[in-house]
């Protein structure tokens, strides 16, 4: 599903015009990015958690050039659905 399809679906479900829904969705995405950049987690009860996973520094290999390189430590955004959400998705066949 694309962002445009999501906006259309939410607009139809709520009866709110698409321009307002688009602004709300884009605002939410911006707040999620800013919050994770500040190293804070987001907990949405009944939906899930947005948090950061830390990856330690490691040595990797470029097999085509037969060289090694260092991958620096970094954080990756991560989403973990709540149990009810995961169960609802896995129940669909």
Backbone as numpy.savetxt, mean C-alpha at the origin, in Angstrom:
# Nx Ny Nz CAx CAy CAz Cx Cy Cz
-8.04 -3.40 -11.01 -8.89 -2.23 -11.01 -7.99 -1.00 -11.01
-8.28 -0.08 -11.89 -7.53 1.17 -11.96 -8.14 2.19 -11.01
-7.44 3.32 -10.84 -7.96 4.37 -9.98 -9.28 4.91 -10.52
-9.38 5.06 -11.84 -10.62 5.56 -12.44 -11.78 4.60 -12.18
-11.52 3.31 -12.28 -12.57 2.32 -12.01 -12.96 2.34 -10.53
-11.99 2.52 -9.65 -12.27 2.60 -8.22 -13.13 3.83 -7.92
-12.78 4.96 -8.51 -13.56 6.20 -8.31 -14.99 5.99 -8.78
-15.15 5.39 -9.94 -16.49 5.15 -10.49 -17.30 4.23 -9.58
-16.67 3.15 -9.08 -17.37 2.19 -8.22 -17.78 2.83 -6.89
-16.88 3.60 -6.28 -17.20 4.26 -5.01 -18.29 5.31 -5.23
-18.22 6.02 -6.34 -19.22 7.03 -6.65 -20.61 6.40 -6.79
-20.67 5.28 -7.49 -21.96 4.60 -7.67 -22.48 4.04 -6.35
-21.58 3.50 -5.52 -22.00 2.90 -4.26 -22.47 3.93 -3.24
-21.82 5.12 -3.22 -22.13 6.12 -2.20 -23.06 7.22 -2.69
-23.17 7.42 -4.01 -23.99 8.49 -4.54 -23.29 9.84 -4.54
-22.00 9.86 -4.21 -21.21 11.10 -4.22 -20.62 11.26 -5.62
-20.54 12.53 -6.09 -20.04 12.72 -7.45 -18.57 12.30 -7.57
-18.18 11.95 -8.79 -16.86 11.37 -9.03 -15.71 12.33 -8.71
-15.92 13.63 -8.91 -14.87 14.61 -8.62 -14.53 14.60 -7.13
-15.55 14.56 -6.28 -15.33 14.53 -4.83 -14.69 13.22 -4.40
-15.11 12.12 -5.00 -14.53 10.82 -4.67 -13.06 10.78 -5.08
-12.74 11.30 -6.27 -11.35 11.33 -6.74 -10.48 12.15 -5.80
-10.97 13.32 -5.37 -10.21 14.16 -4.45 -9.99 13.45 -3.12
-10.99 12.73 -2.65 -10.88 12.00 -1.38 -9.87 10.87 -1.48
-9.94 10.10 -2.55 -9.01 8.97 -2.73 -7.58 9.47 -2.88
-7.37 10.52 -3.69 -6.03 11.07 -3.86 -5.51 11.66 -2.55
-6.39 12.28 -1.78 -6.02 12.81 -0.47 -5.60 11.70 0.48
-6.33 10.60 0.47 -5.99 9.46 1.33 -4.63 8.89 0.95
-4.38 8.74 -0.35 -3.11 8.18 -0.80 -1.96 9.10 -0.39
-2.15 10.39 -0.46 -1.11 11.35 -0.08 -0.84 11.28 1.42
-1.89 11.17 2.22 -1.72 11.07 3.68 -1.00 9.77 4.04
-1.32 8.67 3.38 -0.64 7.40 3.63 0.84 7.54 3.33
1.19 8.13 2.19 2.60 8.32 1.82 3.32 9.18 2.86
2.72 10.31 3.22 3.36 11.22 4.17 3.54 10.57 5.54
2.54 9.82 5.98 2.62 9.17 7.28 3.72 8.11 7.30
3.82 7.31 6.24 4.87 6.29 6.19 6.25 6.94 6.04
6.34 8.08 5.34 7.62 8.78 5.25 8.07 9.28 6.62
7.13 9.56 7.50 7.44 9.99 8.87 7.63 8.80 9.81
7.75 7.59 9.24 8.00 6.35 10.02 6.88 6.04 10.99
5.64 6.39 10.64 4.48 6.08 11.47 3.62 5.04 10.76
2.93 4.21 11.53 2.04 3.20 10.97 0.62 3.75 10.88
-0.19 3.14 10.01 -1.59 3.50 9.88 -2.42 2.25 10.17
-3.33 2.34 11.12 -4.19 1.22 11.50 -5.62 1.55 11.11
-6.19 0.79 10.20 -7.58 0.96 9.79 -8.38 -0.25 10.27
-9.11 -0.06 11.36 -9.86 -1.16 11.95 -10.85 -1.73 10.93
-10.84 -3.05 10.79 -11.72 -3.73 9.84 -11.16 -3.79 8.43
-9.97 -3.20 8.22 -9.36 -3.21 6.88 -7.95 -3.76 6.93
-7.05 -3.10 7.67 -5.69 -3.58 7.77 -4.73 -2.51 8.25
-3.44 -2.80 8.12 -2.39 -1.92 8.62 -1.39 -1.62 7.52
-1.06 -0.34 7.38 0.04 0.08 6.52 1.23 0.34 7.43
2.35 -0.33 7.17 3.54 -0.11 7.97 4.78 -0.24 7.10
5.94 -0.13 7.73 7.21 -0.23 7.01 7.92 -1.50 7.44
8.52 -2.19 6.48 9.36 -3.34 6.75 10.80 -2.91 6.51
11.66 -3.12 7.50 13.06 -2.74 7.36 13.84 -3.88 6.72
14.65 -3.56 5.75 15.52 -4.53 5.10 16.96 -4.14 5.43
17.71 -5.07 5.96 19.09 -4.81 6.34 19.99 -4.72 5.11
21.17 -4.14 5.29 22.15 -4.08 4.21 22.57 -5.50 3.84
22.76 -5.75 2.55 23.18 -7.08 2.12 24.08 -6.98 0.91
24.77 -8.08 0.64 25.63 -8.17 -0.53 24.89 -8.94 -1.61
24.86 -8.38 -2.80 24.20 -9.04 -3.93 25.23 -9.27 -5.03
24.86 -10.08 -6.00 25.77 -10.37 -7.10 25.12 -10.02 -8.42
25.91 -9.44 -9.31 25.50 -9.22 -10.68 26.13 -10.35 -11.47
25.34 -11.37 -11.80 25.91 -12.56 -12.41 26.37 -12.33 -13.85
25.81 -11.35 -14.55 26.24 -11.11 -15.92 27.63 -10.49 -15.98
27.99 -9.67 -14.97 29.32 -9.04 -14.93 30.24 -9.72 -13.91
29.70 -10.68 -13.17 30.45 -11.41 -12.15 31.06 -10.46 -11.12
30.23 -9.55 -10.62 30.67 -8.59 -9.61 29.72 -8.63 -8.42
30.19 -8.12 -7.31 29.33 -8.00 -6.13 29.02 -6.53 -5.91
27.90 -6.29 -5.28 27.52 -4.93 -4.93 26.79 -4.94 -3.60
26.82 -3.82 -2.95 26.17 -3.68 -1.65 24.81 -3.03 -1.85
23.78 -3.69 -1.33 22.44 -3.12 -1.32 22.25 -2.49 0.05
22.10 -1.17 0.13 22.02 -0.52 1.45 20.74 -0.88 2.19
20.76 -0.68 3.50 19.57 -0.90 4.31 18.49 0.08 3.87
17.24 -0.38 3.87 16.14 0.48 3.43 14.82 -0.02 4.02
13.82 0.83 3.96 12.47 0.49 4.42 11.55 0.36 3.22
10.65 -0.63 3.29 9.67 -0.84 2.23 8.26 -0.72 2.80
7.35 -0.05 2.10 5.97 -0.01 2.58 5.35 -1.40 2.50
4.47 -1.69 3.46 3.87 -3.02 3.56 2.43 -2.87 4.02
1.54 -3.69 3.47 0.14 -3.70 3.91 -0.19 -5.08 4.44
-0.77 -5.13 5.62 -1.21 -6.39 6.20 -2.71 -6.30 6.43
-3.51 -7.10 5.72 -4.96 -7.04 5.92 -5.35 -7.61 7.28
-6.47 -7.11 7.83 -6.96 -7.66 9.09 -7.55 -9.05 8.83
-7.77 -9.78 9.89 -8.24 -11.17 9.77 -9.57 -11.25 9.03
-10.52 -10.36 9.34 -11.82 -10.41 8.69 -11.70 -10.15 7.19
-10.86 -9.20 6.82 -10.63 -8.87 5.41 -10.01 -10.07 4.70
-8.96 -10.66 5.29 -8.30 -11.81 4.68 -9.25 -12.99 4.54
-10.06 -13.22 5.58 -11.02 -14.32 5.53 -12.08 -14.10 4.45
-12.55 -12.86 4.32 -13.56 -12.54 3.31 -13.02 -12.75 1.90
-11.77 -12.37 1.67 -11.17 -12.53 0.34 -10.91 -14.01 0.06
-10.41 -14.75 1.04 -10.10 -16.16 0.81 -11.36 -17.01 0.71
-12.50 -16.52 1.23 -13.75 -17.28 1.13 -14.33 -17.23 -0.27
-13.96 -16.22 -1.07 -14.46 -16.09 -2.44 -13.76 -17.10 -3.33
-14.54 -17.82 -4.14 -13.94 -18.81 -5.06 -14.39 -18.59 -6.46
